Amino acid sequence: MNRLMAMLLVAAAALYGCSRRAASEPAAGAESMQSVSLRDVHPLFGGTNLYLQADGSGICQIVEPSQHARGLIEKRIPITADSATVKELNHAISQHHFFDLTEALNPAVPDASRISISVTLASKRSATVTNWSSDRNPDFDAIYQILLKIIKSAKRSSAQQESVYDPHWRP
């Protein structure tokens, strides 16, 4: 009986180790994203929206309070993210189970912005997950930090357009 129990425990431990490793590694042939968008603009203080395609091309929409008039102004800047960062983003979407994240929005903290990340895969499967800037969700935050890195490090050309902020604009 003890020998049978010991063999079962060894088998269970081996299976547990395999399943833990498989869960932490991206699935072979995991789907790549077709597009990702980040919407992170506070209605009073501004922020940044990012619209990124699978090839790393995209548009960064920088929104700031106007110094001369009431409201917000925007600059739309074409960007190109390097392939290593796009690969890192694809890996994070898979590793952090973006499509399984749930929105558990707590009551807003004053002046917190609502951050939304939308992902569309090559198969056309899509999801949007929203989080308050004051809330912490390690899986959401990991993807969010990569998107912020893309905004900061992407090659930017001169502003395409500067005008009054249009919150409904999408490329």
URDA-V806722 format. One record per residue. N is the residue number from 1. RES is the residue in one small letter. SS is DSSP state (hx for helix, st for strand, lp for the rest). PHI is phi in degrees with one decimal (NA if undefined). Layout:
n = <N | N>
res = <RES | RES>
ss = <SS | SS>
phi = <PHI | PHI>
This chain:
n = <1 | 2 | 3 | 4 | 5 | 6 | 7 | 8 | 9 | 10 | 11 | 12 | 13 | 14 | 15 | 16 | 17 | 18 | 19 | 20 | 21 | 22 | 23 | 24 | 25 | 26 | 27 | 28 | 29 | 30 | 31 | 32 | 33 | 34 | 35 | 36 | 37 | 38 | 39 | 40 | 41 | 42 | 43 | 44 | 45 | 46 | 47 | 48 | 49 | 50 | 51 | 52 | 53 | 54 | 55 | 56 | 57 | 58 | 59 | 60 | 61 | 62 | 63 | 64 | 65 | 66 | 67 | 68 | 69 | 70 | 71 | 72 | 73 | 74 | 75 | 76 | 77 | 78 | 79 | 80 | 81 | 82 | 83 | 84 | 85 | 86 | 87 | 88 | 89 | 90 | 91 | 92 | 93 | 94 | 95 | 96 | 97 | 98 | 99 | 100 | 101 | 102 | 103 | 104 | 105 | 106 | 107 | 108 | 109 | 110 | 111 | 112 | 113 | 114 | 115 | 116 | 117 | 118 | 119 | 120 | 121 | 122 | 123 | 124 | 125 | 126 | 127 | 128 | 129 | 130 | 131 | 132 | 133 | 134 | 135 | 136 | 137 | 138 | 139 | 140 | 141 | 142 | 143 | 144 | 145 | 146 | 147 | 148 | 149 | 150 | 151 | 152 | 153 | 154 | 155 | 156 | 157 | 158 | 159 | 160 | 161 | 162 | 163 | 164 | 165 | 166 | 167 | 168 | 169 | 170 | 171>
res = <m | n | r | l | m | a | m | l | l | v | a | a | a | a | l | y | g | c | s | r | r | a | a | s | e | p | a | a | g | a | e | s | m | q | s | v | s | l | r | d | v | h | p | l | f | g | g | t | n | l | y | l | q | a | d | g | s | g | i | c | q | i | v | e | p | s | q | h | a | r | g | l | i | e | k | r | i | p | i | t | a | d | s | a | t | v | k | e | l | n | h | a | i | s | q | h | h | f | f | d | l | t | e | a | l | n | p | a | v | p | d | a | s | r | i | s | i | s | v | t | l | a | s | k | r | s | a | t | v | t | n | w | s | s | d | r | n | p | d | f | d | a | i | y | q | i | l | l | k | i | i | k | s | a | k | r | s | s | a | q | q | e | s | v | y | d | p | h | w | r | p>
ss = <lp | hx | hx | hx | hx | hx | hx | hx | hx | hx | hx | hx | hx | hx | hx | hx | hx | hx | hx | hx | hx | hx | hx | hx | lp | lp | lp | lp | lp | lp | lp | lp | st | st | st | st | st | st | st | st | st | st | lp | lp | lp | st | st | st | st | st | st | st | st | lp | lp | lp | st | st | st | st | st | st | st | st | st | lp | lp | lp | lp | lp | lp | st | st | st | st | st | st | st | st | st | lp | lp | hx | hx | hx | hx | hx | hx | hx | hx | hx | hx | hx | hx | hx | lp | lp | hx | hx | hx | lp | lp | lp | lp | lp | lp | lp | lp | lp | lp | lp | lp | lp | st | st | st | st | st | st | st | st | lp | lp | lp | lp | st | st | st | st | st | st | st | lp | lp | lp | lp | lp | hx | hx | hx | hx | hx | hx | hx | hx | hx | hx | hx | hx | hx | hx | hx | hx | lp | st | st | lp | lp | lp | lp | st | st | st | st | lp | lp | lp | lp | lp | lp | lp>
phi = <NA | -63.7 | -66.7 | -63.3 | -63.7 | -64.4 | -65.4 | -64.3 | -64.5 | -63.8 | -63.4 | -63.6 | -64.2 | -64.3 | -64.9 | -61.6 | -62.5 | -65.8 | -68.8 | -66.2 | -65.3 | -64.8 | -70.9 | -86.0 | -98.8 | -65.7 | -64.7 | -61.6 | 73.3 | -57.6 | -66.2 | -90.8 | -76.0 | -94.2 | -156.0 | -136.8 | -129.7 | -119.5 | -119.3 | -140.7 | -122.2 | -83.3 | -64.9 | -106.0 | -106.8 | 85.4 | 155.4 | -142.3 | -112.5 | -132.7 | -123.0 | -121.6 | -99.5 | -59.8 | -82.6 | 94.6 | -80.4 | -179.0 | -131.9 | -107.1 | -109.2 | -94.9 | -120.3 | -137.0 | -64.1 | -73.7 | -85.4 | -110.1 | -140.3 | -75.9 | 107.4 | -115.8 | -115.8 | -130.0 | -124.4 | -105.0 | -123.0 | -68.2 | -132.4 | -138.4 | -88.6 | -70.8 | -63.2 | -64.7 | -71.5 | -63.5 | -63.1 | -61.4 | -64.6 | -57.5 | -62.9 | -65.3 | -60.4 | -73.7 | -63.3 | -96.9 | 49.7 | -52.1 | -74.3 | -104.0 | -67.1 | -113.8 | -92.5 | -118.0 | -70.6 | -80.2 | -56.8 | -69.0 | -85.8 | -52.1 | 70.1 | -76.5 | -97.6 | -99.4 | -99.9 | -121.6 | -119.6 | -117.6 | -127.1 | -120.3 | -86.8 | -59.1 | -79.0 | 79.2 | -66.3 | -142.2 | -156.3 | -126.6 | -123.9 | -120.9 | -147.9 | -74.4 | -62.9 | -85.6 | -88.0 | -121.0 | -137.9 | -54.6 | -71.5 | -62.1 | -62.6 | -62.7 | -69.4 | -58.9 | -63.8 | -66.2 | -64.5 | -63.7 | -62.8 | -63.3 | -60.9 | -72.8 | -102.5 | -66.7 | -71.1 | -113.2 | -100.9 | -66.5 | -56.3 | -74.3 | -153.0 | -128.0 | -161.2 | -65.0 | -62.8 | -110.8 | -67.3 | -98.3 | -69.9 | -137.0 | -68.8>
